[in-house]
Amino acid sequence: MPEKMSLDKVSATPEAFALLAEIIADHGPVLFHQSGGCCDGSSPMCYPRSDFIVGDNDVLLGTVGETPVYIGASQFEAWKHTDLIIDVVAGRGGMFSLDNGREKRFLTRSTVCTPKA
């Protein structure tokens, strides 16, 4: 996985940390990728780290615990003035995401960036 500087633009709710811990216990280290696709644009996809190739145009937003969170460059351009919060809601996850088949799934929420002190 290429080294990328983290922008520290992502956080997670306690519920997201709990679901992430379940998934890591089942699958080992994972990563999130926020692609902005047509169907699940607000759902970060969760993949085993060893199965996902981070592209040259992917942007590292930060980490949730020790889990890196990437976003596609074009999606980052649209969301660069926001901070993202990974949360959990009821329902099925994306088809290829590790939260698929569970009673809950990850969801990205956003807030407008505030200057950091």
C-alpha positions as CSV (number, residue, x, y, z in Angstrom):
1,M,0.0,0.0,0.0
2,P,1.5,3.4,-0.9
3,E,2.5,5.8,1.8
4,K,0.1,8.8,1.8
5,M,0.0,11.8,4.2
6,S,-3.2,11.7,6.3
7,L,-5.4,14.8,6.2
8,D,-7.1,14.0,9.6
9,K,-10.6,14.7,8.1
10,V,-12.4,11.7,9.4
11,S,-13.8,10.4,12.7
12,A,-16.3,7.7,13.8
13,T,-19.1,7.2,16.2
14,P,-18.8,4.7,19.1
15,E,-21.3,2.5,17.1
16,A,-18.9,2.5,14.1
17,F,-16.0,1.6,16.3
18,A,-18.0,-1.4,17.7
19,L,-19.0,-2.6,14.2
20,L,-15.4,-2.1,12.9
21,A,-14.1,-4.2,15.8
22,E,-16.5,-7.0,14.9
23,I,-15.4,-7.0,11.3
24,I,-11.7,-6.9,12.2
25,A,-12.2,-9.8,14.6
26,D,-13.7,-11.8,11.7
27,H,-11.4,-10.6,8.8
28,G,-8.2,-9.0,10.2
29,P,-7.0,-5.5,9.3
30,V,-9.3,-3.6,7.0
31,L,-9.6,-0.2,5.3
32,F,-12.4,2.1,4.2
33,H,-12.9,3.5,0.7
34,Q,-15.4,6.3,0.0
35,S,-15.9,6.2,-3.7
36,G,-19.0,8.3,-4.3
37,G,-20.6,5.8,-6.6
38,C,-24.1,6.2,-7.9
39,C,-25.8,3.7,-5.5
40,D,-23.9,3.8,-2.2
41,G,-22.3,7.2,-2.4
42,S,-22.7,7.8,1.3
43,S,-21.7,4.3,2.3
44,P,-18.0,3.8,2.9
45,M,-16.9,0.4,1.6
46,C,-15.0,-1.8,4.0
47,Y,-12.4,-4.1,2.5
48,P,-9.6,-6.4,3.8
49,R,-6.4,-4.4,3.5
50,S,-4.7,-7.2,1.6
51,D,-7.5,-7.3,-1.0
52,F,-7.8,-3.6,-2.0
53,I,-5.2,-1.8,-4.1
54,V,-5.1,1.9,-3.2
55,G,-4.9,4.0,-6.4
56,D,-2.5,6.8,-7.1
57,N,-5.5,9.2,-7.1
58,D,-7.0,8.0,-3.8
59,V,-6.7,10.5,-0.9
60,L,-6.0,9.3,2.7
61,L,-8.5,11.2,4.8
62,G,-7.2,9.9,8.1
63,T,-7.8,6.8,10.3
64,V,-10.5,5.4,12.4
65,G,-8.5,3.8,15.2
66,E,-5.8,2.1,13.1
67,T,-8.1,1.7,10.1
68,P,-7.2,4.0,7.1
69,V,-10.0,5.8,5.3
70,Y,-9.5,6.7,1.6
71,I,-11.6,8.6,-0.8
72,G,-11.4,8.9,-4.6
73,A,-9.8,12.2,-5.8
74,S,-12.9,13.4,-7.6
75,Q,-15.1,12.7,-4.6
76,F,-12.5,14.5,-2.4
77,E,-12.7,17.6,-4.6
78,A,-16.5,17.7,-4.0
79,W,-16.2,17.1,-0.2
80,K,-12.8,18.8,0.6
81,H,-14.6,21.4,2.7
82,T,-16.2,18.8,5.0
83,D,-15.0,16.5,7.7
84,L,-16.5,13.0,7.5
85,I,-18.0,11.0,10.3
86,I,-18.4,7.2,9.9
87,D,-21.5,6.1,11.6
88,V,-23.7,3.0,11.6
89,V,-27.4,2.6,10.6
90,A,-29.7,-0.3,10.3
91,G,-29.8,-2.2,7.0
92,R,-27.5,-4.1,4.6
93,G,-24.1,-2.9,3.5
94,G,-22.7,-2.6,0.0
95,M,-22.5,-5.7,-2.0
96,F,-18.7,-6.0,-1.8
97,S,-18.2,-4.4,1.6
98,L,-17.5,-6.5,4.7
99,D,-20.5,-5.0,6.5
100,N,-22.8,-6.8,4.0
101,G,-25.0,-9.5,5.5
102,R,-25.1,-7.9,8.9
103,E,-28.1,-6.2,10.6
104,K,-26.3,-2.8,10.3
105,R,-24.0,-0.9,7.9
106,F,-21.6,1.9,7.8
107,L,-22.8,5.4,6.6
108,T,-20.8,8.5,6.0
109,R,-22.1,11.8,7.5
110,S,-20.4,15.1,6.9
111,T,-20.0,18.5,8.7
112,V,-18.5,21.7,7.2
113,C,-14.9,22.0,8.2
114,T,-14.1,24.3,11.1
115,P,-10.6,25.8,11.5
116,K,-8.4,23.7,13.8
117,A,-6.8,25.6,16.6
